[in-house]
Amino acid sequence: MDKISVALISGIIVLMLTSGIIIYNTWLSDEMNHMQAETIVEDSKADDDLVFNDDTSIKNNSDKKLWIRVKPVYDSRYDPDGYRIISGAIDKGEWKSDDGSWYYYSRPIGLSQTTEPLMDRLLYNGKDVSADSNGRFSLQVEAVDEEWFVSEPDDGIEAFSFFEETMAIPEGTSL
């Protein structure tokens, strides 16, 4: 056997022994028996960045200035086309809709600030169901940090448009 073959075989043996020692220390040692996991229970409401108020306004509990958008999600037992939102905030331009499904707040909301209520009343097939709307709808709320933008958006629609373009979100994908 020549010197090169002996050196290669010796190197392979050393690598195998080293690998065996590493595997033994990692997988088979008693240290694995001493590992433990802890579950930390926290009050989830204390850390919610956005809080949905009973009057359909949204409160910002984060330390960021946020652009807000809201989508009413109606109970599947009812025809979604039968709903109509009555809102002074929409009439005043505080909330704007792009296509009727999402409502965008006109300006970013700072710490502890609250949006104007999205809905004053909710009609279903012409009947006021505002007082009896439990379970008939919920609000899907999304927010974008104002600091994510290089230039300041003019309104919420533009803010989310900038965000979607930046994130390269495919058409038809919901955030």
C-alpha positions as protocol buffer text, in pm:
chain_id: "A"
residue {
  index: 1
  type: MET
  ca { x: 0 y: 0 z: 0 }
}
residue {
  index: 2
  type: ASP
  ca { x: 136 y: 342 z: -89 }
}
residue {
  index: 3
  type: LYS
  ca { x: 157 y: 640 z: 147 }
}
residue {
  index: 4
  type: ILE
  ca { x: -139 y: 826 z: -9 }
}
residue {
  index: 5
  type: SER
  ca { x: -376 y: 532 z: 41 }
}
residue {
  index: 6
  type: VAL
  ca { x: -267 y: 494 z: 405 }
}
residue {
  index: 7
  type: ALA
  ca { x: -320 y: 868 z: 466 }
}
residue {
  index: 8
  type: LEU
  ca { x: -668 y: 860 z: 304 }
}
residue {
  index: 9
  type: ILE
  ca { x: -776 y: 552 z: 501 }
}
residue {
  index: 10
  type: SER
  ca { x: -644 y: 707 z: 825 }
}
residue {
  index: 11
  type: GLY
  ca { x: -831 y: 1030 z: 753 }
}
residue {
  index: 12
  type: ILE
  ca { x: -1155 y: 843 z: 687 }
}
residue {
  index: 13
  type: ILE
  ca { x: -1118 y: 649 z: 1013 }
}
residue {
  index: 14
  type: VAL
  ca { x: -1054 y: 971 z: 1210 }
}
residue {
  index: 15
  type: LEU
  ca { x: -1361 y: 1138 z: 1052 }
}
residue {
  index: 16
  type: MET
  ca { x: -1579 y: 837 z: 1135 }
}
residue {
  index: 17
  type: LEU
  ca { x: -1462 y: 832 z: 1498 }
}
residue {
  index: 18
  type: THR
  ca { x: -1514 y: 1208 z: 1533 }
}
residue {
  index: 19
  type: SER
  ca { x: -1863 y: 1183 z: 1381 }
}
residue {
  index: 20
  type: GLY
  ca { x: -1949 y: 895 z: 1614 }
}
residue {
  index: 21
  type: ILE
  ca { x: -1841 y: 1095 z: 1919 }
}
residue {
  index: 22
  type: ILE
  ca { x: -2043 y: 1398 z: 1807 }
}
residue {
  index: 23
  type: ILE
  ca { x: -2351 y: 1186 z: 1740 }
}
residue {
  index: 24
  type: TYR
  ca { x: -2318 y: 1012 z: 2077 }
}
residue {
  index: 25
  type: ASN
  ca { x: -2280 y: 1343 z: 2263 }
}
residue {
  index: 26
  type: THR
  ca { x: -2571 y: 1501 z: 2077 }
}
residue {
  index: 27
  type: TRP
  ca { x: -2830 y: 1225 z: 2067 }
}
residue {
  index: 28
  type: LEU
  ca { x: -2744 y: 967 z: 2327 }
}
residue {
  index: 29
  type: SER
  ca { x: -2603 y: 1159 z: 2620 }
}
residue {
  index: 30
  type: ASP
  ca { x: -2791 y: 1211 z: 2948 }
}
residue {
  index: 31
  type: GLU
  ca { x: -2823 y: 1582 z: 2876 }
}
residue {
  index: 32
  type: MET
  ca { x: -3129 y: 1511 z: 2665 }
}
residue {
  index: 33
  type: ASN
  ca { x: -3306 y: 1382 z: 2976 }
}
residue {
  index: 34
  type: HIS
  ca { x: -3265 y: 1719 z: 3145 }
}
residue {
  index: 35
  type: MET
  ca { x: -3438 y: 1921 z: 2875 }
}
residue {
  index: 36
  type: GLN
  ca { x: -3779 y: 2063 z: 2959 }
}
residue {
  index: 37
  type: ALA
  ca { x: -4032 y: 2296 z: 2810 }
}
residue {
  index: 38
  type: GLU
  ca { x: -4236 y: 2562 z: 2982 }
}
residue {
  index: 39
  type: THR
  ca { x: -4570 y: 2699 z: 2881 }
}
residue {
  index: 40
  type: ILE
  ca { x: -4619 y: 3064 z: 2958 }
}
residue {
  index: 41
  type: VAL
  ca { x: -4981 y: 3169 z: 2979 }
}
residue {
  index: 42
  type: GLU
  ca { x: -5047 y: 3533 z: 2911 }
}
residue {
  index: 43
  type: ASP
  ca { x: -5362 y: 3738 z: 2888 }
}
residue {
  index: 44
  type: SER
  ca { x: -5406 y: 3766 z: 2512 }
}
residue {
  index: 45
  type: LYS
  ca { x: -5624 y: 4077 z: 2540 }
}
residue {
  index: 46
  type: ALA
  ca { x: -5343 y: 4268 z: 2709 }
}
residue {
  index: 47
  type: ASP
  ca { x: -5121 y: 4237 z: 2400 }
}
residue {
  index: 48
  type: ASP
  ca { x: -5375 y: 4282 z: 2122 }
}
residue {
  index: 49
  type: ASP
  ca { x: -5254 y: 4556 z: 1893 }
}
residue {
  index: 50
  type: LEU
  ca { x: -5599 y: 4627 z: 1754 }
}
residue {
  index: 51
  type: VAL
  ca { x: -5914 y: 4609 z: 1961 }
}
residue {
  index: 52
  type: PHE
  ca { x: -6258 y: 4584 z: 1804 }
}
residue {
  index: 53
  type: ASN
  ca { x: -6500 y: 4795 z: 2006 }
}
residue {
  index: 54
  type: ASP
  ca { x: -6872 y: 4723 z: 2033 }
}
residue {
  index: 55
  type: ASP
  ca { x: -6950 y: 5034 z: 1829 }
}
residue {
  index: 56
  type: THR
  ca { x: -6745 y: 4899 z: 1530 }
}
residue {
  index: 57
  type: SER
  ca { x: -6453 y: 5133 z: 1591 }
}
residue {
  index: 58
  type: ILE
  ca { x: -6097 y: 5002 z: 1608 }
}
residue {
  index: 59
  type: LYS
  ca { x: -5850 y: 5103 z: 1880 }
}
residue {
  index: 60
  type: ASN
  ca { x: -5474 y: 5096 z: 1823 }
}
residue {
  index: 61
  type: ASN
  ca { x: -5297 y: 4949 z: 2127 }
}
residue {
  index: 62
  type: SER
  ca { x: -4961 y: 4915 z: 1954 }
}
residue {
  index: 63
  type: ASP
  ca { x: -4676 y: 5161 z: 1979 }
}
residue {
  index: 64
  type: LYS
  ca { x: -4686 y: 5215 z: 1602 }
}
residue {
  index: 65
  type: LYS
  ca { x: -4886 y: 5446 z: 1382 }
}
residue {
  index: 66
  type: LEU
  ca { x: -5106 y: 5216 z: 1175 }
}
residue {
  index: 67
  type: TRP
  ca { x: -5311 y: 5233 z: 859 }
}
residue {
  index: 68
  type: ILE
  ca { x: -5630 y: 5030 z: 915 }
}
residue {
  index: 69
  type: ARG
  ca { x: -5862 y: 4842 z: 685 }
}
residue {
  index: 70
  type: VAL
  ca { x: -6175 y: 4648 z: 781 }
}
residue {
  index: 71
  type: LYS
  ca { x: -6382 y: 4389 z: 598 }
}
residue {
  index: 72
  type: PRO
  ca { x: -6726 y: 4294 z: 727 }
}
residue {
  index: 73
  type: VAL
  ca { x: -6761 y: 3916 z: 724 }
}
residue {
  index: 74
  type: TYR
  ca { x: -7125 y: 3812 z: 731 }
}
residue {
  index: 75
  type: ASP
  ca { x: -7274 y: 3491 z: 869 }
}
residue {
  index: 76
  type: SER
  ca { x: -7290 y: 3234 z: 589 }
}
residue {
  index: 77
  type: ARG
  ca { x: -7652 y: 3154 z: 676 }
}
residue {
  index: 78
  type: TYR
  ca { x: -7754 y: 3496 z: 544 }
}
residue {
  index: 79
  type: ASP
  ca { x: -7722 y: 3642 z: 195 }
}
residue {
  index: 80
  type: PRO
  ca { x: -7426 y: 3884 z: 202 }
}
residue {
  index: 81
  type: ASP
  ca { x: -7591 y: 4096 z: -69 }
}
residue {
  index: 82
  type: GLY
  ca { x: -7883 y: 4163 z: 168 }
}
residue {
  index: 83
  type: TYR
  ca { x: -7666 y: 4372 z: 402 }
}
residue {
  index: 84
  type: ARG
  ca { x: -7631 y: 4748 z: 383 }
}
residue {
  index: 85
  type: ILE
  ca { x: -7414 y: 4958 z: 611 }
}
residue {
  index: 86
  type: ILE
  ca { x: -7542 y: 5298 z: 726 }
}
residue {
  index: 87
  type: SER
  ca { x: -7251 y: 5512 z: 840 }
}
residue {
  index: 88
  type: GLY
  ca { x: -7192 y: 5880 z: 900 }
}
residue {
  index: 89
  type: ALA
  ca { x: -6816 y: 5812 z: 897 }
}
residue {
  index: 90
  type: ILE
  ca { x: -6840 y: 5665 z: 546 }
}
residue {
  index: 91
  type: ASP
  ca { x: -7054 y: 5960 z: 436 }
}
residue {
  index: 92
  type: LYS
  ca { x: -6793 y: 6203 z: 578 }
}
residue {
  index: 93
  type: GLY
  ca { x: -6508 y: 6017 z: 408 }
}
residue {
  index: 94
  type: GLU
  ca { x: -6347 y: 5882 z: 728 }
}
residue {
  index: 95
  type: TRP
  ca { x: -6390 y: 5529 z: 591 }
}
residue {
  index: 96
  type: LYS
  ca { x: -6354 y: 5470 z: 216 }
}
residue {
  index: 97
  type: SER
  ca { x: -6430 y: 5158 z: 17 }
}
residue {
  index: 98
  type: ASP
  ca { x: -6246 y: 5048 z: -294 }
}
residue {
  index: 99
  type: ASP
  ca { x: -6486 y: 4781 z: -415 }
}
residue {
  index: 100
  type: GLY
  ca { x: -6735 y: 4741 z: -135 }
}
residue {
  index: 101
  type: SER
  ca { x: -6559 y: 4457 z: 49 }
}
residue {
  index: 102
  type: TRP
  ca { x: -6279 y: 4644 z: 231 }
}
residue {
  index: 103
  type: TYR
  ca { x: -6317 y: 4975 z: 413 }
}
residue {
  index: 104
  type: TYR
  ca { x: -6000 y: 5182 z: 456 }
}
residue {
  index: 105
  type: TYR
  ca { x: -5953 y: 5444 z: 726 }
}
residue {
  index: 106
  type: SER
  ca { x: -5859 y: 5781 z: 581 }
}
residue {
  index: 107
  type: ARG
  ca { x: -5556 y: 5843 z: 803 }
}
residue {
  index: 108
  type: PRO
  ca { x: -5315 y: 5642 z: 1019 }
}
residue {
  index: 109
  type: ILE
  ca { x: -5413 y: 5583 z: 1381 }
}
residue {
  index: 110
  type: GLY
  ca { x: -5159 y: 5649 z: 1655 }
}
residue {
  index: 111
  type: LEU
  ca { x: -5114 y: 5489 z: 1996 }
}
residue {
  index: 112
  type: SER
  ca { x: -5439 y: 5471 z: 2195 }
}
residue {
  index: 113
  type: GLN
  ca { x: -5634 y: 5639 z: 1917 }
}
residue {
  index: 114
  type: THR
  ca { x: -5964 y: 5499 z: 1796 }
}
residue {
  index: 115
  type: THR
  ca { x: -6122 y: 5512 z: 1451 }
}
residue {
  index: 116
  type: GLU
  ca { x: -6467 y: 5648 z: 1392 }
}
residue {
  index: 117
  type: PRO
  ca { x: -6723 y: 5364 z: 1403 }
}
residue {
  index: 118
  type: LEU
  ca { x: -6753 y: 5191 z: 1067 }
}
residue {
  index: 119
  type: MET
  ca { x: -7126 y: 5129 z: 1116 }
}
residue {
  index: 120
  type: ASP
  ca { x: -7398 y: 5334 z: 1276 }
}
residue {
  index: 121
  type: ARG
  ca { x: -7663 y: 5087 z: 1169 }
}
residue {
  index: 122
  type: LEU
  ca { x: -7670 y: 4760 z: 981 }
}
residue {
  index: 123
  type: LEU
  ca { x: -7964 y: 4678 z: 756 }
}
residue {
  index: 124
  type: TYR
  ca { x: -8053 y: 4334 z: 627 }
}
residue {
  index: 125
  type: ASN
  ca { x: -8303 y: 4335 z: 342 }
}
residue {
  index: 126
  type: GLY
  ca { x: -8412 y: 4682 z: 456 }
}
residue {
  index: 127
  type: LYS
  ca { x: -8468 y: 4579 z: 818 }
}
residue {
  index: 128
  type: ASP
  ca { x: -8251 y: 4734 z: 1091 }
}
residue {
  index: 129
  type: VAL
  ca { x: -8060 y: 4448 z: 1255 }
}
residue {
  index: 130
  type: SER
  ca { x: -7813 y: 4666 z: 1446 }
}
residue {
  index: 131
  type: ALA
  ca { x: -7944 y: 4578 z: 1790 }
}
residue {
  index: 132
  type: ASP
  ca { x: -7996 y: 4213 z: 1697 }
}
residue {
  index: 133
  type: SER
  ca { x: -7675 y: 4158 z: 1497 }
}
residue {
  index: 134
  type: ASN
  ca { x: -7506 y: 3915 z: 1739 }
}
residue {
  index: 135
  type: GLY
  ca { x: -7345 y: 3648 z: 1527 }
}
residue {
  index: 136
  type: ARG
  ca { x: -7458 y: 3802 z: 1199 }
}
residue {
  index: 137
  type: PHE
  ca { x: -7124 y: 3964 z: 1122 }
}
residue {
  index: 138
  type: SER
  ca { x: -6769 y: 4009 z: 1239 }
}
residue {
  index: 139
  type: LEU
  ca { x: -6496 y: 4243 z: 1125 }
}
residue {
  index: 140
  type: GLN
  ca { x: -6171 y: 4125 z: 969 }
}
residue {
  index: 141
  type: VAL
  ca { x: -5917 y: 4394 z: 1057 }
}
residue {
  index: 142
  type: GLU
  ca { x: -5574 y: 4442 z: 902 }
}
residue {
  index: 143
  type: ALA
  ca { x: -5310 y: 4704 z: 972 }
}
residue {
  index: 144
  type: VAL
  ca { x: -4993 y: 4831 z: 807 }
}
residue {
  index: 145
  type: ASP
  ca { x: -4722 y: 5019 z: 995 }
}
residue {
  index: 146
  type: GLU
  ca { x: -4679 y: 5373 z: 865 }
}
residue {
  index: 147
  type: GLU
  ca { x: -4300 y: 5342 z: 898 }
}
residue {
  index: 148
  type: TRP
  ca { x: -4290 y: 5074 z: 626 }
}
residue {
  index: 149
  type: PHE
  ca { x: -4339 y: 5333 z: 353 }
}
residue {
  index: 150
  type: VAL
  ca { x: -4076 y: 5548 z: 186 }
}
residue {
  index: 151
  type: SER
  ca { x: -4332 y: 5809 z: 87 }
}
residue {
  index: 152
  type: GLU
  ca { x: -4646 y: 5890 z: 285 }
}
residue {
  index: 153
  type: PRO
  ca { x: -4967 y: 5752 z: 137 }
}
residue {
  index: 154
  type: ASP
  ca { x: -5258 y: 5992 z: 84 }
}
residue {
  index: 155
  type: ASP
  ca { x: -5516 y: 5754 z: 234 }
}
residue {
  index: 156
  type: GLY
  ca { x: -5570 y: 5397 z: 349 }
}
residue {
  index: 157
  type: ILE
  ca { x: -5644 y: 5265 z: 1 }
}
residue {
  index: 158
  type: GLU
  ca { x: -5309 y: 5393 z: -123 }
}
residue {
  index: 159
  type: ALA
  ca { x: -5129 y: 5264 z: 190 }
}
residue {
  index: 160
  type: PHE
  ca { x: -5250 y: 4908 z: 136 }
}
residue {
  index: 161
  type: SER
  ca { x: -5184 y: 4938 z: -237 }
}
residue {
  index: 162
  type: PHE
  ca { x: -4821 y: 5036 z: -162 }
}
residue {
  index: 163
  type: PHE
  ca { x: -4796 y: 4750 z: 86 }
}
residue {
  index: 164
  type: GLU
  ca { x: -4933 y: 4490 z: -155 }
}
residue {
  index: 165
  type: GLU
  ca { x: -4702 y: 4611 z: -434 }
}
residue {
  index: 166
  type: THR
  ca { x: -4402 y: 4599 z: -202 }
}
residue {
  index: 167
  type: MET
  ca { x: -4487 y: 4253 z: -70 }
}
residue {
  index: 168
  type: ALA
  ca { x: -4562 y: 4124 z: -423 }
}
residue {
  index: 169
  type: ILE
  ca { x: -4885 y: 3961 z: -309 }
}
residue {
  index: 170
  type: PRO
  ca { x: -5049 y: 3775 z: -598 }
}
residue {
  index: 171
  type: GLU
  ca { x: -5388 y: 3892 z: -721 }
}
residue {
  index: 172
  type: GLY
  ca { x: -5681 y: 3734 z: -540 }
}
residue {
  index: 173
  type: THR
  ca { x: -5479 y: 3651 z: -227 }
}
residue {
  index: 174
  type: SER
  ca { x: -5623 y: 3768 z: 103 }
}
residue {
  index: 175
  type: LEU
  ca { x: -5386 y: 3891 z: 369 }
}
